[in-house]
Amino acid sequence: MGTYRKSRAFAPKGFFECEGRGLQWLGKAQPLGGPRVVDVYGWGDGWLDIEQVKSCSPTPKAAHAFGAALAHMHDSGAPHFGSAPEQYQGTCYFGPLQDPVPMDTGTWNDPSSYLAEGRLLPMVRLGIERGSLNAGDLELTQKVVARLPELLGPAEQDRPARVHGDLWSGNVMWTSDRGQVEAVLIDPAAHGGHREEDLAMLHLFGMSYLSQIIDGYQSVHPLKAGYEERTTLWQLYPIAGHCVFFGGGYVSEYRDMCRSLL
């Protein structure tokens, strides 16, 4: 198996260590039935060496197996909502390689506080600093935050899960390099979070065989009632991030999503 070097000059402090330790932390769930995660060979200030994986097309069977494995990874847990990857002490990050932003860590014990204080409000404030969002967007977000326990419903009782944190389709590779088609996780923003975060992210930009993934997931860990209605709620953070990174149409999309929840 070859080595792939991911690199960037002047990367934020700890960026590649955070990603490397995040991959290792997610990978620790593999003996418990978790999905395959690329092996990590080493990192430095401006680089990360990982296993090179040859890609192929997914299959319905592989998608179902991935959903089941994802549930096992989530079930392997985290100390708190907002926990950093194991053995990582620095700043965590979310976003594209050329413009990652800090992602708050903490020891929140309930999803509402975590989503409000650790994710939504900091990202919207960053959007205001950068000029893509405004005070009205913060006010709109605060209205959503006030309703979070109600909007989360039974999902408010879930324990912290070990989540990938940036699980859009581009970060799920498919390979047959071990003989049968399987998913391999890359490029995480790993942390202790809510299991529905990763599932909502899979819905965000299109994912092959998504219904099979969800069926596989539910065969291992049935989701709390109403999880489909909570998808928009969990998509607020990544879309707010896209407002910060790219602006444009994501701003009106974020506002529409917030209003749809009120």
C-alpha positions as CSV (number, residue, x, y, z in Angstrom):
1,M,0.0,0.0,0.0
2,G,1.4,3.4,-1.0
3,T,1.6,6.6,1.0
4,Y,-0.4,9.8,0.2
5,R,1.0,13.1,1.6
6,K,-1.5,15.8,2.3
7,S,0.3,19.1,2.7
8,R,-0.2,22.8,3.1
9,A,2.3,25.6,3.7
10,F,1.6,27.7,6.8
11,A,-1.1,25.4,8.0
12,P,-2.7,26.5,11.4
13,K,-0.9,25.2,14.4
14,G,-1.8,21.6,15.2
15,F,-4.0,21.2,12.0
16,F,-2.4,18.0,10.7
17,E,-1.8,16.5,14.1
18,C,-5.5,17.1,14.9
19,E,-6.5,15.3,11.6
20,G,-4.0,12.5,12.2
21,R,-5.2,11.9,15.8
22,G,-8.8,12.2,14.7
23,L,-8.2,9.4,12.1
24,Q,-6.5,7.2,14.7
25,W,-9.3,7.8,17.2
26,L,-12.0,6.9,14.7
27,G,-9.9,3.9,13.6
28,K,-9.9,2.5,17.1
29,A,-13.6,1.6,16.6
30,Q,-12.7,-0.9,13.8
31,P,-12.3,-3.9,16.1
32,L,-15.7,-3.0,17.5
33,G,-17.2,-3.2,14.0
34,G,-16.5,0.4,13.0
35,P,-15.7,1.4,9.4
36,R,-12.3,1.2,7.8
37,V,-10.4,4.5,8.3
38,V,-7.2,5.3,6.4
39,D,-4.0,4.4,8.2
40,V,-1.9,7.3,9.5
41,Y,1.9,7.0,9.0
42,G,3.0,10.4,10.5
43,W,2.5,14.1,10.5
44,G,4.4,17.4,10.9
45,D,3.6,21.1,10.9
46,G,2.7,21.2,7.2
47,W,2.0,17.6,6.2
48,L,0.1,14.4,7.0
49,D,1.1,11.0,5.6
50,I,-1.7,8.5,5.2
51,E,-2.5,5.3,3.5
52,Q,-3.1,5.7,-0.3
53,V,-6.4,4.1,-1.3
54,K,-7.5,3.3,-4.8
55,S,-11.1,4.3,-5.4
56,C,-13.9,2.4,-7.0
57,S,-17.7,2.7,-7.3
58,P,-20.0,1.9,-4.3
59,T,-22.5,-0.9,-4.3
60,P,-25.8,-1.2,-2.3
61,K,-24.3,-4.1,-0.3
62,A,-21.2,-2.0,0.6
63,A,-23.4,1.0,1.5
64,H,-25.5,-1.1,3.9
65,A,-22.4,-2.5,5.5
66,F,-21.0,1.0,5.9
67,G,-24.2,2.2,7.6
68,A,-23.9,-0.6,10.1
69,A,-20.2,0.1,10.7
70,L,-20.9,3.8,11.1
71,A,-23.4,3.0,13.9
72,H,-20.7,0.9,15.6
73,M,-18.2,3.8,15.4
74,H,-20.7,6.2,16.9
75,D,-21.5,3.7,19.6
76,S,-17.8,3.6,20.6
77,G,-18.5,7.0,22.2
78,A,-16.7,10.0,23.5
79,P,-16.3,11.5,27.0
80,H,-18.4,14.6,26.3
81,F,-20.1,16.5,23.6
82,G,-17.3,18.6,22.2
83,S,-14.4,16.3,23.2
84,A,-11.3,16.5,21.0
85,P,-9.8,13.3,19.5
86,E,-8.0,11.2,22.0
87,Q,-4.5,12.5,22.9
88,Y,-5.0,15.8,21.1
89,Q,-4.6,18.9,23.3
90,G,-4.7,21.7,20.7
91,T,-7.2,23.6,18.6
92,C,-9.6,21.5,16.5
93,Y,-10.6,22.7,13.0
94,F,-13.5,22.5,10.5
95,G,-13.5,23.4,6.9
96,P,-11.5,23.2,3.7
97,L,-7.7,22.6,3.6
98,Q,-7.0,26.2,2.5
99,D,-9.3,27.9,5.1
100,P,-10.0,25.8,8.1
101,V,-11.5,27.6,11.1
102,P,-11.3,26.7,14.8
103,M,-13.9,24.3,16.0
104,D,-14.6,24.7,19.7
105,T,-13.9,21.8,22.1
106,G,-15.5,21.5,25.5
107,T,-17.2,19.2,28.1
108,W,-20.9,19.8,27.3
109,N,-23.2,17.1,28.7
110,D,-26.3,17.8,26.6
111,P,-26.7,18.2,22.8
112,S,-28.6,21.5,23.1
113,S,-25.8,23.4,24.9
114,Y,-23.1,21.8,22.7
115,L,-24.9,22.7,19.5
116,A,-25.6,26.2,20.6
117,E,-22.4,27.2,22.5
118,G,-19.9,25.0,20.7
119,R,-21.1,25.1,17.1
120,L,-23.8,27.5,15.9
121,L,-23.2,30.7,17.8
122,P,-19.4,30.7,17.3
123,M,-19.7,30.0,13.6
124,V,-22.3,32.7,13.0
125,R,-20.2,35.2,15.0
126,L,-17.2,34.3,12.7
127,G,-19.5,34.9,9.7
128,I,-20.3,38.4,11.1
129,E,-16.5,39.1,11.6
130,R,-15.9,38.1,8.0
131,G,-18.8,40.2,6.7
132,S,-20.8,37.3,5.2
133,L,-23.4,37.3,8.0
134,N,-25.0,40.1,10.0
135,A,-26.6,40.8,13.4
136,G,-29.9,39.7,12.0
137,D,-28.5,36.3,11.3
138,L,-27.2,36.1,14.9
139,E,-30.7,37.0,16.2
140,L,-32.3,34.4,13.9
141,T,-29.8,31.8,15.2
142,Q,-30.5,32.7,18.8
143,K,-34.2,32.1,18.2
144,V,-33.4,28.6,16.9
145,V,-31.1,28.1,19.9
146,A,-33.9,29.0,22.3
147,R,-36.0,26.1,20.8
148,L,-33.2,23.5,20.7
149,P,-34.5,21.2,23.4
150,E,-37.9,21.2,21.8
151,L,-36.5,20.7,18.3
152,L,-34.2,17.9,19.4
153,G,-37.0,16.1,21.2
154,P,-36.0,12.5,22.1
155,A,-32.5,13.0,20.5
156,E,-31.7,15.3,23.4
157,Q,-31.2,12.2,25.5
158,D,-28.5,10.6,23.3
159,R,-25.1,10.1,24.7
160,P,-22.0,11.6,23.1
161,A,-21.0,9.7,19.9
162,R,-17.6,9.3,18.2
163,V,-18.3,11.3,15.1
164,H,-16.4,12.0,11.9
165,G,-17.6,15.6,11.9
166,D,-17.3,16.3,8.2
167,L,-19.0,13.3,6.7
168,W,-20.1,14.6,3.3
169,S,-19.9,12.2,0.4
170,G,-16.4,13.4,-0.7
171,N,-14.9,12.1,2.6
172,V,-16.3,8.6,2.2
173,M,-14.1,6.8,-0.3
174,W,-15.0,3.4,-1.8
175,T,-12.4,0.9,-2.6
176,S,-12.0,-2.8,-3.5
177,D,-8.3,-3.0,-2.7
178,R,-8.9,-5.7,-0.1
179,G,-11.1,-7.8,-2.4
180,Q,-14.6,-6.5,-1.8
181,V,-16.1,-3.0,-2.0
182,E,-16.0,-1.1,1.3
183,A,-16.1,2.4,2.5
184,V,-13.0,4.1,3.9
185,L,-13.2,7.3,5.9
186,I,-10.8,10.3,5.2
187,D,-10.5,14.0,6.1
188,P,-12.4,14.1,9.5
189,A,-13.1,16.9,11.9
190,A,-13.4,14.2,14.5
191,H,-14.9,15.0,17.9
192,G,-17.4,13.9,20.5
193,G,-20.8,14.9,19.0
194,H,-24.3,13.7,18.2
195,R,-24.7,10.7,15.8
196,E,-27.3,12.6,13.8
197,E,-24.6,15.1,12.8
198,D,-22.8,12.6,10.5
199,L,-26.1,11.3,9.1
200,A,-27.3,14.9,8.3
201,M,-24.0,15.6,6.6
202,L,-24.4,12.5,4.4
203,H,-27.7,14.0,3.2
204,L,-26.2,17.5,2.5
205,F,-24.5,17.2,-0.9
206,G,-25.8,13.9,-2.3
207,M,-24.6,10.4,-1.3
208,S,-24.9,7.2,-3.3
209,Y,-27.2,4.5,-1.8
210,L,-28.1,6.7,1.1
211,S,-31.2,4.7,1.9
212,Q,-29.1,1.6,2.2
213,I,-26.7,3.3,4.5
214,I,-29.5,4.4,6.8
215,D,-31.0,0.9,6.7
216,G,-27.7,-0.5,7.7
217,Y,-27.3,2.1,10.5
218,Q,-30.7,1.4,11.9
219,S,-30.0,-2.4,11.9
220,V,-27.4,-1.7,14.5
221,H,-28.6,1.4,16.3
222,P,-32.3,2.4,15.7
223,L,-32.5,6.2,15.5
224,K,-34.8,8.2,17.8
225,A,-38.2,9.0,16.5
226,G,-38.4,12.0,14.2
227,Y,-34.7,11.9,13.1
228,E,-35.7,12.8,9.5
229,E,-37.2,16.1,10.7
230,R,-34.0,16.9,12.6
231,T,-31.8,16.7,9.5
232,T,-32.1,20.4,8.8
233,L,-31.2,21.3,12.4
234,W,-27.9,19.3,12.2
235,Q,-27.1,20.8,8.8
236,L,-27.2,24.4,10.2
237,Y,-23.5,24.2,11.4
238,P,-22.0,23.1,8.1
239,I,-24.1,25.5,6.1
240,A,-23.1,28.3,8.5
241,G,-19.6,27.2,7.8
242,H,-20.1,27.5,4.1
243,C,-21.4,31.1,4.7
244,V,-18.1,31.8,6.4
245,F,-15.9,30.1,3.7
246,F,-17.8,31.0,0.5
247,G,-20.7,33.4,1.2
248,G,-23.0,33.7,-1.8
249,G,-26.1,31.6,-2.0
250,Y,-25.3,29.8,1.2
251,V,-26.3,32.9,3.2
252,S,-29.9,32.8,2.0
253,E,-29.9,29.0,2.4
254,Y,-28.9,29.3,6.0
255,R,-31.6,32.0,6.7
256,D,-34.3,29.8,5.0
257,M,-33.2,26.8,7.1
258,C,-33.4,28.7,10.3
259,R,-36.8,30.1,9.5
260,S,-38.1,26.6,8.6
261,L,-37.3,25.5,12.1
262,L,-39.1,28.4,13.8
